[in-house]
């Protein structure tokens, strides 16, 4: 049910309820008026009949007794009944019927009055006792002689005047055209008001639907001061606040993006520098120890360092591009070469870490960019070696197997590990388990892997081992 129809229905219902209430109040008023009329008319009749009977008794010579009632009032009771238009009955003080004006018309008269009527009359000699029998009222009072002695009981039968339904129907007929006009007028006013209200609400709804933070929004114009005006004013206020907040957030986002980019570049530069520094330290130790294979180590270091320097140059080029890391042009790359370049510096002259690298045959080829693949595995293997700092028997296993038209590379380490509750957070920006670190390495790694068409995840396949699994489509 639409809002417009609900308003119209409410107005019509209000009119119908008003008409019903008016009819009910008018009917109740008519009923009360008739009840008041009947009470007053009966009281007048009672007084008139009592006065007439007293007049007759006062003219009687000598004392008047109960036995005289039938003789005295046999004819007069009929005259009184005709004059006043009421049926009259006379009873003895003990409630026995003595005479009545009409036997046929006065069917409510009884041969003997009930105790419910006699007892109140005996307790209070001057009061009138009434019995309401619906359309008929029976009034009783004591009849006294000149000596104020009760000689009988008078009963008057009064038929109430009913509400004139014909007059009331005439009143309704006269009232009906007025309410027809009111209902039609109310429906028209409801339609106009609801149309105006809905038009404003529809305008606000459309503005909210079309709200675009990237474009300038204009406030709604509404000049009247009412509830709708308050709503429009609140909308305009919120719109201004929203535009101001969007501008502030855009500024903060730009500043945050630059800070994030700076941290990203610093982190990316740090990864290639770590194995170069390690290689320099090992070469210096081999020089001081006059190691016989120093020349071979130097040659191997120069080759690996040159590769890592190329990675640094690639990072600088990526930073200049900002929004793109430059992997549009892909070529077949042997993963064995990538893994050899990354692990080469870590294995020069050191036996602290037990390396187990299997599965990288000449057929393990993926489509990608050699510098970016180098950065991916630089990051993963660097994290693995750093996780082994506090481990006694340091082991790193790197395996490769065919999986789903691609190659799955798993890097296992038995280092400090990652809690199960933190596995889903490791790829989020600024999440790190290191004391020093920006928390961007794995975020960048995942971004590069995704751009190369691959996927990456982390798991705890064994209790003391952390495993990063990288998948690339076959080249």
C-alpha positions in Angstrom: 0.0 0.0 0.0 1.5 3.3 -1.2 2.1 6.3 1.1 -0.2 8.4 -1.1 -3.0 5.9 -0.8 -2.5 5.6 3.0 -2.9 9.3 3.5 -6.1 9.3 1.3 -7.5 6.3 3.2 -6.7 7.9 6.5 -8.6 11.1 5.6 -11.6 9.2 4.4 -11.6 7.0 7.5 -11.4 10.2 9.6 -14.5 11.5 7.8 -16.4 8.3 8.2 -15.5 8.1 11.9 -16.6 11.7 12.3 -20.0 11.1 10.7 -20.5 7.9 12.8 -19.6 9.8 15.9 -22.0 12.6 15.1 -24.8 10.1 14.5 -24.1 8.3 17.8 -23.9 11.6 19.8 -27.2 12.8 18.2 -28.9 9.5 18.9 -27.7 9.5 22.6 -28.9 13.1 22.9 -32.3 12.2 21.6 -32.6 9.3 23.9 -31.6 11.5 26.9 -34.0 14.1 25.8 -36.9 11.6 25.6 -36.0 10.1 29.0 -36.0 13.6 30.6 -39.3 14.4 28.9 -40.9 11.1 30.1 -39.7 11.7 33.7 -41.0 15.3 33.8 -44.3 14.3 32.1 -44.9 11.4 34.5 -44.1 13.7 37.5 -46.7 16.2 36.3 -49.3 13.5 35.8 -48.6 12.0 39.2 -49.0 15.4 40.9 -52.2 16.2 38.9 -53.9 12.8 39.7 -52.9 13.0 43.3 -54.3 16.5 43.6 -57.5 15.4 41.9 -57.9 12.4 44.2 -57.2 14.7 47.2 -59.8 17.1 46.0 -62.4 14.3 45.9 -61.5 13.0 49.4 -61.5 16.4 50.9 -65.1 16.9 49.8 -66.3 13.7 51.4 -68.5 14.1 54.5 -67.2 12.4 57.5 -64.2 10.1 57.8 -63.1 8.1 54.7 -62.0 4.5 54.9 -60.6 1.9 52.6 -63.9 0.2 52.1 -65.3 3.5 50.7 -62.8 3.6 47.8 -64.7 1.3 45.4 -67.9 3.2 46.0 -66.4 6.7 45.6 -64.0 6.1 42.8 -65.8 3.5 40.6 -66.9 6.3 38.2 -64.4 9.0 39.1 -61.4 6.8 38.4 -62.5 6.5 34.8 -63.0 10.2 34.5 -59.5 10.9 35.9 -58.0 8.3 33.5 -59.7 9.9 30.5 -58.7 13.4 31.5 -55.0 12.5 32.1 -54.7 9.8 29.5 -53.4 7.3 32.0 -54.7 4.0 33.4 -55.3 4.2 37.2 -55.7 1.4 39.7 -56.4 1.7 43.5 -55.3 -0.9 46.1 -55.8 -1.3 49.7 -52.9 -0.5 52.1 -52.1 -4.2 52.2 -51.8 -4.4 48.4 -55.2 -5.9 47.4 -56.8 -4.5 44.1 -59.9 -2.5 44.8 -60.7 -0.8 41.5 -59.2 0.2 38.1 -60.0 2.4 35.2 -59.6 -0.2 32.4 -59.2 -4.0 32.7 -58.2 -4.5 29.0 -55.7 -1.7 28.8 -54.2 -2.1 32.2 -52.8 -5.6 31.8 -49.8 -4.8 34.0 -52.1 -4.3 37.0 -52.1 -7.2 39.4 -54.6 -8.5 41.9 -52.1 -7.8 44.6 -49.1 -5.6 44.7 -45.7 -7.3 45.3 -43.8 -6.8 48.5 -41.1 -5.0 46.5 -43.6 -2.2 46.1 -45.4 -2.4 49.5 -42.3 -2.3 51.7 -40.9 1.0 50.4 -44.4 2.6 50.6 -44.8 1.4 54.2 -41.4 2.7 55.2 -41.9 6.1 53.6 -45.5 7.3 53.5 -44.9 10.4 51.3 -42.6 9.0 48.6 -43.5 7.7 45.2 -42.3 4.2 44.2 -41.7 3.6 40.5 -41.2 0.4 38.6 -39.6 0.7 35.2 -40.9 -2.1 33.0 -39.2 -1.0 29.7 -41.8 0.8 27.6 -44.1 1.2 30.7 -43.6 2.8 34.1 -45.8 2.0 37.1 -45.9 4.7 39.8 -47.3 4.0 43.3 -48.0 6.3 46.2 -50.1 6.2 49.4 -53.6 7.7 49.4 -54.5 9.4 52.7 -57.8 10.7 54.1 -58.4 14.0 55.9 -56.9 12.5 59.1 -53.6 11.7 57.2 -54.3 8.1 57.5 -53.3 5.8 54.7 -56.5 4.3 53.3 -55.2 3.0 49.9 -52.4 2.9 47.3 -52.8 4.5 43.9 -51.1 3.0 40.8 -50.6 4.9 37.6 -49.6 3.2 34.3 -47.5 5.5 32.1 -46.4 4.5 28.6 -43.1 6.1 27.6 -42.8 8.1 24.5 -40.3 6.3 22.2 -37.6 8.1 20.2 -39.1 9.3 17.0 -37.1 7.3 14.5 -38.8 9.1 11.6 -37.6 12.4 12.9 -34.1 11.0 13.4 -34.0 9.6 9.9 -35.0 13.1 8.6 -32.1 14.5 10.6 -29.7 12.0 9.0 -31.1 12.8 5.5 -30.3 16.5 6.1 -26.9 15.6 7.5 -25.9 13.2 4.7 -25.3 15.8 2.0 -23.0 17.8 4.3 -20.9 14.8 5.0 -20.8 13.8 1.3 -19.3 17.2 0.6 -16.9 16.9 3.6 -15.7 13.5 2.4 -15.2 14.6 -1.2 -13.4 17.8 0.1 -11.3 15.8 2.5 -10.3 13.4 -0.3 -9.3 16.3 -2.5 -7.3 18.0 0.2 -5.7 14.7 1.2 -4.7 14.1 -2.5 -3.2 17.6 -2.8 -1.3 17.5 0.5 -0.1 13.9 -0.1 1.0 14.8 -3.7 3.0 17.8 -2.4 4.5 15.8 0.4 5.4 12.9 -1.8 6.9 15.2 -4.4 9.3 16.6 -1.8 10.1 13.1 -0.4 10.6 11.8 -3.9 13.0 14.7 -4.6 15.0 13.9 -1.5 15.0 10.2 -2.4 16.2 10.9 -6.0 18.9 13.2 -4.7 20.1 10.5 -2.3 20.2 7.9 -5.1 22.1 10.3 -7.4 24.5 11.3 -4.6 28.0 11.1 -6.1 30.9 12.1 -3.8 33.1 12.8 -6.9 30.7 15.5 -8.2 29.4 18.7 -6.8 25.9 18.4 -5.1 23.4 21.2 -4.9 21.1 21.7 -1.8 17.3 21.3 -2.1 15.4 24.6 -2.1 12.3 24.6 0.2 11.1 27.9 1.6 8.3 27.0 4.0 9.0 26.5 7.7 7.3 23.1 8.6 8.2 19.5 9.3 9.2 19.0 5.6 11.3 22.2 5.8 13.1 20.8 8.8 13.8 17.5 6.9 15.1 19.4 3.9 17.3 21.6 6.1 18.7 18.5 7.8 19.4 17.0 4.4 21.2 20.1 3.2 23.2 20.2 6.4 24.2 16.6 6.1 25.1 17.2 2.4 27.4 20.0 3.3 29.0 18.0 6.1 29.4 15.1 3.7 31.1 17.2 1.1 33.4 18.6 3.7 34.2 15.2 5.1 34.8 13.8 1.6 37.3 16.6 0.9 39.1 15.9 4.1 39.1 12.2 3.5 40.4 12.7 0.0 43.2 14.8 1.3 44.1 12.3 4.0 43.9 9.5 1.4 46.3 11.3 -0.9 48.7 11.9 2.0 48.3 8.3 3.2 48.9 7.0 -0.3 52.2 8.9 -0.6 53.3 7.6 2.9 52.3 4.1 1.9 54.2 4.4 -1.3 57.3 5.7 0.5 57.1 2.8 2.9 56.6 0.3 0.1 59.6 1.6 -1.8 61.7 1.5 1.3 60.7 -2.1 2.0 61.2 -3.2 -1.6 64.7 -1.6 -1.6 65.6 -3.3 1.7 64.9 -6.8 0.5 67.6 -6.9 -2.3 70.1 -5.1 0.0 69.9 -7.7 2.7 71.4 -10.6 0.7 74.0 -8.2 -0.8 75.1 -7.1 2.7 75.2 -10.8 3.8 77.3 -11.7 0.7 79.7 -8.8 1.4 80.1 -9.9 5.0 80.8 -13.5 3.9 83.3 -12.4 1.3 85.1 -10.3 3.9 85.3 -13.3 6.2 86.6 -15.5 3.3 89.2 -12.9 2.4 90.4 -12.7 6.0 90.5 -16.5 6.3 92.4 -16.8 3.0 89.7 -19.2 1.8 90.9 -21.2 -1.2 87.5 -20.8 -3.1 87.5 -17.0 -2.6 87.6 -16.4 -6.3 84.6 -18.6 -7.0 82.7 -17.0 -4.2 83.6 -13.5 -5.5 82.5 -14.4 -9.0 79.2 -15.9 -7.7 78.6 -12.8 -5.5 79.3 -10.4 -8.3 76.8 -12.2 -10.5 74.1 -12.3 -7.8 74.8 -8.7 -6.6 74.4 -7.5 -10.2 71.1 -9.2 -10.5 69.9 -7.7 -7.2 71.1 -4.3 -8.4 68.9 -4.7 -11.5 66.0 -5.4 -9.1 66.7 -2.1 -7.4 66.7 -0.3 -10.7 63.4 -2.0 -11.5 61.9 -0.9 -8.2 62.9 2.7 -9.0 61.3 2.4 -12.4 58.1 1.0 -10.8 58.0 3.9 -8.3 58.0 6.3 -11.2 55.0 4.6 -12.7 53.1 4.7 -9.4 49.9 2.9 -10.4 51.6 0.1 -12.3 54.5 -2.2 -11.4 55.2 -2.9 -15.1 54.3 -6.6 -15.8 52.4 -6.0 -19.0 55.0 -7.8 -21.1 55.4 -11.4 -19.9 57.8 -14.0 -21.1 58.6 -17.6 -20.3 60.8 -17.8 -17.2 62.4 -20.8 -15.7 61.7 -20.9 -12.0 64.9 -22.8 -11.2 66.9 -19.8 -12.3 64.9 -17.5 -10.1 65.2 -19.7 -7.0 69.0 -20.1 -7.6 69.5 -16.3 -7.8 67.5 -15.7 -4.6 69.0 -18.5 -2.5 72.5 -18.0 -3.9 73.7 -15.3 -1.5 72.1 -17.0 1.5 74.1 -20.2 0.8 77.5 -18.6 0.2 79.9 -19.9 2.8 77.3 -20.6 5.5 75.9 -23.8 6.9 73.6 -22.3 9.5 70.4 -23.1 7.4 69.7 -26.5 5.9 68.3 -26.0 2.4 66.2 -28.6 0.6 65.2 -27.5 -2.9 63.5 -30.1 -5.1 61.2 -30.3 -8.1 62.7 -27.4 -10.2 63.4 -29.1 -13.5 64.0 -27.4 -16.8 60.3 -27.9 -17.6 59.2 -25.7 -14.7 58.4 -22.6 -16.8 55.9 -19.8 -16.1 55.0 -16.7 -17.9 56.1 -13.6 -16.0 58.8 -11.0 -15.5 62.2 -12.2 -14.1 62.7 -9.1 -11.9 59.3 -9.3 -10.4 59.5 -13.0 -9.8 62.8 -12.4 -8.1 61.2 -9.8 -5.9 58.4 -12.3 -4.9 60.8 -15.0 -3.9 63.2 -12.5 -2.4 60.4 -11.4 0.0 59.2 -14.9 0.8 62.7 -16.4 1.4 63.8 -13.4 3.3 60.8 -13.8 5.7 61.6 -17.5 6.0 65.3 -16.8 7.0 64.3 -14.1 9.5 61.8 -16.5 11.1 64.7 -18.9 11.8 66.7 -16.5 14.0 65.7 -18.1 17.3 65.5 -21.7 15.9 68.2 -24.2 16.7 68.0 -26.6 13.7 67.2 -24.2 10.9 65.5 -25.7 7.9 64.0 -24.3 4.7 62.4 -26.6 2.2 61.4 -25.3 -1.3 59.3 -27.7 -3.4 57.7 -27.4 -6.8 55.0 -29.6 -8.3 52.5 -29.5 -11.2 49.0 -28.4 -10.1 46.0 -27.3 -12.1 47.7 -26.4 -15.4 50.4 -24.5 -13.5 53.2 -24.8 -11.0 52.8 -24.8 -7.2 55.8 -23.6 -5.3 55.8 -24.2 -1.5 58.3 -22.5 0.8 58.4 -24.3 4.3 60.3 -23.1 7.3 60.5 -24.4 10.9 60.9 -20.9 12.4 58.9 -19.1 15.0 55.7 -19.6 12.9 52.4 -17.7 12.7 49.4 -18.3 14.9 46.3 -19.7 13.3 44.4 -16.6 14.3 46.8 -14.5 12.4 47.0 -16.4 9.1 44.2 -14.4 7.5 46.0 -11.1 8.4 49.5 -11.7 7.0 48.6 -10.2 3.6 47.0 -7.1 5.0 48.9 -3.8 4.8 51.0 -2.8 7.9 50.6 -6.3 9.5 53.9 -7.6 10.7 55.4 -9.9 13.3 58.7 -8.2 13.3 59.9 -5.6 15.7 61.0 -3.5 12.8 59.1 -3.5 9.5 56.4 -1.7 7.6 54.2 -4.7 7.1 54.1 -4.2 3.4 56.3 -7.0 2.1 53.6 -9.7 1.8 51.0 -7.2 0.6 53.3 -6.2 -2.3 54.1 -9.8 -2.9 50.5 -10.8 -3.2 49.9 -7.8 -5.6 52.7 -8.9 -7.9 51.6 -12.5 -7.8 48.0 -11.5 -8.7 49.2 -9.3 -11.6 51.2 -12.3 -12.9 48.0 -14.3 -12.9 48.9 -16.4 -9.9 47.8 -16.9 -6.3 49.4 -17.1 -2.9 48.3 -18.4 0.5 49.8 -19.3 3.9 49.0 -22.3 6.0 50.3 -24.5 8.9 50.5 -27.9 7.4 52.5 -29.2 10.3 52.7 -28.1 13.9 56.2 -26.5 13.7 56.2 -25.5 10.1 54.9 -22.4 8.3 54.2 -22.8 4.6 53.7 -20.2 1.9 52.2 -21.7 -1.3 52.5 -19.8 -4.6 50.8 -20.9 -7.8 51.6 -19.6 -11.3 50.1 -20.7 -14.6 52.4 -22.7 -16.7 54.3 -20.8 -19.4 
